[in-house]
Amino acid sequence: MTNAPEDFDLDDELAETAGWDDEADPEETIGSMELAERHALRRVVGLSTELEDISEVEYRQLRLERVVLVGVWTEGSVQDAENSMAELALLAETAGSQVLENVYQRRDKPDPATYIGRGKVDGVREIVQATGADTVIMDGELAPSQLRNLEDKLKVKVVDRTALILDIFAQHAKSKEGKAQVELAQLSYMKQRLRGWGGQLSRQAGGRVAGGEGIGGRGPGETKIETDRRRINDKIAKLRRELAQMKTTRVTKRGERHRNAVPSVAIAGYTNAGKSSILNRLTDAGVLVEDALFATLDPTTRRTTTSDGRVYTMTDTVGFVRHLPHQLVEAFRSTLEEVADADLIVHVVDGSHPDPEGQLSAVRGVFADVDAGKVRELVVINKADIADPLTLARLRLNEPHSVVCSAKTGEGIAEVLAAIEDDLPRPAIEVRLLLPYSRGDLVSRLHDKAEVLATEHTADGTLVHARVSEALAGELELYTLSESEPS
């Protein structure tokens, strides 16, 4: 090495030995300044690396991926196609990309070989070359052969809508269970899309040292693609075992709520509709609120009470999207069970979106997938402060059991709470009790676990008129007044 960079740091003693002049202030080379200098990046003039020569991870850190979006419009109106492409652009930006171009093609059905027509592939390649894009994102789920053919012809990375959503989930997963669910979905998707390059990836069994059979046992052996598939299957099995163990905790908590007859409310809806904001308004939960798709992946449950003292839980769930990958529905099934097991679904919809009816339909499709279609549903039309009044009126007409609100301004939140309280299941059995003053614990328990209609303090004890669960009615049978007894 003939030349040393100017800013190279050495101890003073070593610098004197080497004969270098050190005119810097000694106080600037010790303590925190010295640590900062050691961690600083130095640029060596005259050396550079072409972007094609560095790894993908380093490349993503240097700048945003530059992408071209391509869709196929097979049904619906032009507005539906443009709404779908606009949503794909939001997904791409959420994943950390810069959208350069957005095009779609009208076809009766996607091309089986290249998704878009062969001539349109040439057009997209020209767009890629003209814009300098790194990636093409297709608005649909590509078959493995379509993915391979497009990459061979476009000479850039090709990603479909499913892989894009999986990438966003991988970035936003925070909890151990959330990360495991996303990894399971990614592996299930990847297993069908492994690529091999023929004989060069075949492997010989090798000698006994290599785990083979020795003389007479050598041969082409297991190919690289078979090895990868086996390892993915092993990893999938391990993740499913881990998720089954994590599910036990949630099932235990859910069973405890059912035993105590605590009603549960699940807040569900399209991604970025404002579910977390609604939860924060209703319960002061302090959940992260961000104007981004899939900002919430890990469910948050908060305990709250109605105005008449009934206790219930409210859970914020993962957002849905059109064409939600079936791998994600399967991987997040344990989380989505919170919706299926709820007593009431608060279905939040963005009233300012160009197609709120489409969002409602997409979410209800997922409800059907997780067997939540029969749960009572309250539609909450959010973002009233920026929504078109005509759109709000149309939604109210199409959804009779709905409430309009704005989580940002607080408008209509009181009406949402009142509607939730009205829809919550009430205890089935109505009782009149005379509780001695020595059993104040039972009075407190009634206020926690039941719906107290009236109380009166008498010389003999506390008269309570309440609605209770069947289990609690049995425990209080000793203090229950018969119809003939005066109350």
N, C-alpha and C positions, 0 to 999 in steps of 0.2 A: 504494500500500500504506500504510494508515493506522496500523496497529499492528504492532510487531515482537515476536516471541516473546521471553520473558524470558531464555532461555538462549542467545540468539544471540551468537556469539563474533566480536569484532573486535580488532585490535591496540590497544594502550593509547593510541597516539597518535591513532588514528582515533576512539576512544571519547572522548578529551578534546575533540577538535574538535567532535564531535556533542553535547557537553555531557552525556554519560551518566555516572552515578556507577558506578564499578567498585570495589566493596568486597571483591572476592574476593582471596585471597592470591595474589600474583604467581607464587609458586612452583608453584601448582596450574594455571597456564595455559601452562606451557612443557613442552617435552620430551614424554614419554610421556603425561602427563595431557592435554596439548593435543591430541595425536593421538587419544586415546580420546574426548575431547569432540567432535572433528570427526566421528568415526565413530559417535557415539551417535545413537540415534533419539529425536526429540522429538515428544511428543504435543501437538497443538494442541487445547485444550478447545473443545467446541462444534461440531467438524466430524467427520463420519463418512461412510462409504461403504457403501451396501447391498451385501451379498455378491453379488447378482445383477449388479452393475455392474462387477465386476472380472474379470480374466482367470482362466482355469482354472488356470494355473500358480500365480498368487498365491493362489488359493483353496485349492489343495492344500497350500500352505505354511502357511496360516492354521490349518487343522484337518484331521483325517482325513476322508476321504470317508465318508459315512453311506450304507450300502448295505442293500438287501433282496435276499435270495437266493431264487430261484424254480427249481424243478426239475420234470421230468416223469418219472414212474416208469412204465416200459413193460414191464419184465421183472424176474424175480428176486423175492426176498422183501422184506418191509418193512425188514428189517435191512440189506439191500443198498442200498436207497434212502436210508436214514438215514446209512449209512457214506459214500455218495457226497456227500450234502449236507454232512456233517461235514468231508469233505475240501475241498469248495468253500469252506466257511467258513475253513479254514486257508489256502487259496490267497488269499482276499480279505484276510485279516489280514496275510499276507506282503506283499501288494501295497500295504499302507498304508491299510486301510479299517476302519471300525467297523461290525460286523454288527448291524443292528437287528432283523431278522426273517428267519426261515428257513422257507419253505413249499414244498410240492411237491404235484403232482396225479397221480392215477392215471389213465392213458389207455392205450389199445392202441397208439397211435402219436401223435407230436406233431402238433398242428394245422398244416396247411400255410400258413395265413395268419398266425397269431400265436403259434405254438409251443404255447402253452396255449390252452384253449378261450376263446371270445369272452366268456362270462360270467365266467370266472376273471380275464380282463384287468380287468374292472370291480372285482373284489375286490382285485387287486393295486394298482390305482390308489387305492382307499380306504386300503390299508395304507400306501402311499407318502405320501398326504396326512396320515394320522394320525401317522406317525412323523417326518415331515419329511425323508425320505430324499432323497439327491441322485442315486443311481444304482441301477439294478436289474441284477443279474447273473444270467444264465440258465445253468443247468447243462447245457449242450449247445452245439453249434455252430449258430448261426442262419444261415438263408439271408438274402441282402440284403433281400428283400421282407419277411421276418419282422421283421428289425431295424428297418426303416423303419416298418412298421405299429405295432410296439410303442412306438416313440418318439413317434409321432403320437398314440397313445391315452394313454400314461402321462405324457407331458409332462416326462419326465426322461431323462437319458442311460441307454441300455441297452447292456450289455456281455455278450458270451457267454463261455463257458469258454475258448475259444481265445484271444480277445483278452486275457483276464485272465492266462493263462499267458505269452503274449508280453510283456505288461507287466512281469511278474516277471523274465523273462529279460533284458529291457532294463535293469532296475534292477541286476541282479547281474553283468552282463557286464563284465569288467575288461580282458582282453587285446584287442589290435587285431583278432585273428581272431574272438574271441567276439562283439565288437560288430558286426563285419561280418555274421556268421552271423545274429544276432538281427535286424539291420536288413533282411537279405534275406527272412527269414521274415515280418516285419511288412509289407513292401512287397507280397509275394506275397498275403498276406491282404487288405491294403487295396485292391489293384487290383480285386478283385471286388466291392467294397462302396463304390465312389465314388457320390456322389449329385449329381444335377444338378437345376436348377430351371427347365428349359425355355428359352425364347427369351432370357430376360434374361442368360443366360450365353453366348450366341452371340457370335462375334467377326467383325468385318469384316476383309477382307484388308488394306485400307488402301492408301495410295499407295506409290510406290517407296521413299520415305524410310523407311516402316514395314516394308519388306521385301515389299510386295505387288506387284501387276502394274500398278498405275496405272489410268488410265481404261479402263473395260471389264472390269476384272479384280476389281472390288469385289463383295462378296456376303456372305452369312452367314458364310462362312469356317469355321474350326475352332472347335467349341464348347469351352467351358471344361473340360467333363468329358473330351473327347477330348485336350485339351492335357495335363491331369493324367495321364491314362492313358499317353500317350506318354512323359512325363517319368519316370513310375514304371518303364516298360519300359526306358528308357535307364539309369536308376539300377540296376535289377536286373542288366542286362548288365554294367555296370561292377563291381558287387560280385562277380559270379560270376568275372570275370577276376581280381580281386584275390584271391579265395579260392583260385582255381586256382594262383596264384603262391605263396601261403602253404602250400598243400598240398605243394608240391615239397619244402620243407624237411622236413616230417614224413615224406614218402615216402623221402627220402634217409636219414634217421636209421633208419627202419624197415628199409630195405635193408641198412644197415650191421650192424644186429643180426642179420638173417638170414644175412648173409655170415659173421659170426663165430659163428653157431650159438648165439646167446644166447636162451634161451626167454623168452617174455613172458607175464605174467599181467595180466588186466584185471579190476579190481574194478567190478562193475556192480550195479545194483539199483534199487529204488524210491527216490524222493526222501525224504530224511530217515531212511533206514534205518540210517545210521551208517557209510557207506563211507569217508569221510575219517578218521573215528576209527579204523577198522580199519587203514587205510594208515599212520597215525601210530604205531599200536601195533606194526605189523610192521616198519616201516622207519625210524622216527623222522623222518618227512618234514617235520613242522612245518606241515602244511596247515591252513588255516582250518577250524575246527570250530564250527558254529553250529546251534542248534536251530531251524532254519528250512527251508522248502522251497526247493530249488534254490539252496542256498548255494554249491555248486560248479558252475561252468559250464565253466571252463577245465581241460583234463586235466593232471594232474601225474604225471610218470613218475620213479620212483626205482630205482636199481640196488642190488641186494642179493645176498646169497649164502645158500646152504643150509648146513646143519650139516656136510655133507661137502665143502663148498668149491665147489659149482657156482654159477656166476653167472647171475642172471636179473633181468628188469625187472618192476616192478609199477606199473600205471597206474590212477589214480583217474579215473573218467569221470563225465559228467553223469548226474544221476538221471532216472528215468523216472516217468511218472504215467499213470493211466487216461486213455484217449482223448487221448494225446499228439498235439498238432496235426501233421498230415502236413507242414505247412510247416516245422515245426521239425525233423522227422526228415530232410527233404530238405536243409535248410540246414546241419544238424549232421552230415550224412552223412560228411564227411571226418574229423570227430572220432570218430564212432561206428565208423569203420573200425578204430580201435584195438581194439574188442571183436571184430570179425569176424576180424582177423588175429592174435588172441592164440592162444597154445597152450593156455591154461586160463582159464576165466571163474570168478572167485570171486563168486558171486551172493549178495549180502547181503540178508537179509530181516529186517524188524522183528518179532521174536517177541512183542512187547507190543501189536501192532496188532490191532484187532478182526477184521480179515479178511486175515491174512497169505497165505492161499492165493490170494486175489484179486490181491494184489500180485505174487506169483510168476507168475501167469498173464499179467498186464498186461506185465510185463518181458519174458517169453518171447515175447510178441507182437511187441515191438519187435526182439528178437533175430532173429525170422523176417524182419522188414522189411529188416534190414541184412545178411542172409545169414550170421548167426552161429549159426544153429540147430544146426549140426553140431559146434560147438566143445565140447570136454570141459568139464563144468560141476561145480563144487563149491558146494553150498548152505551158506552160513554163517548160522546163525540167531542174530542179535545181540540185545542188550538182555535177556539171560537174567536179569539181576538184578531186573528189574521185570515179567517175563513170567509168565503163568499156567503152572504146571508141566504142567497137562493140555494146554494149547495146544502146549507144547514137545514133549510126548510124541506128540501127534497129528502134528506136523510131521515129527518123526524117523521116524514110521511111514510117512508118505506120501512122504518124501524119504530113501530109504535112504543115498544118498551125501551126508551132511550132517554138520555139526559145530555144536555149541551153544557160544556164548561171550558175553562181555560186554566190549565195548571200553572201557567206563567203569571197570570194576573190574579188568580183566585176566584174569578167569576164562575159561579155555578157549582163550586165545591160543596157548599152546604146542601144543595139539591142532590148531588151525587151521594153524600153521606146518608141523607134521608131515604133515598131510593135503595141503597144497600141495606139499611136497617129494616125496611119494609120487606125486602126479598129474603132476608136471612130466615132459616127455618126456626120455628118457635118450639119450645118444649111441648110434648104431646099431652101431658096430664096436668089438669088443673086441680089444685089442692088448697084446703084451708087448714092451717096448723095453729096449735096453741103451744108455744115453746116456753118452757120455764126460763126465768132470767139467768139461771145457772148455765144454760146452754146457749150463751151468746155466740159460741163457735158455729152453731148450726145456722144462726141468723146471718153470720158473715159468709158462710158457705153458700147459702141461698142467693145472696147478692152476687157471688162469684160465678156460680154454676147454673143458676136458674133465672127466670124472669119474674121479678117481684112486682106484683100488681098493686098491693096495698099492705100497710102495716099499721098496727094499733097497739098501744101499750095499755094493758089492763092490770087489775090487782093480781090476777092469777098468772100472768106472763105476757108474752108478745104474740098477738094475733097476726098471722101472716097469710095473705092470699097470694098465691104464686102459681106459675106454670113450671113444672119440673120434668126431668127425664124419667123414664120408667125405672131405671136403676136407683135414682135418688128418691123416688116416691116409695120404693120398698124400704129404704133405710129410714125414712121418716114416718113409717106407718104407725109407730107408737104414739106420735103426737098429732096424728091426723084427726080432725073433727068430722063426725058423720053428718049427713045432711040434716038429721033431726036435732043435733046439738046446736045451741045458740052460738052465733059467732060474734 
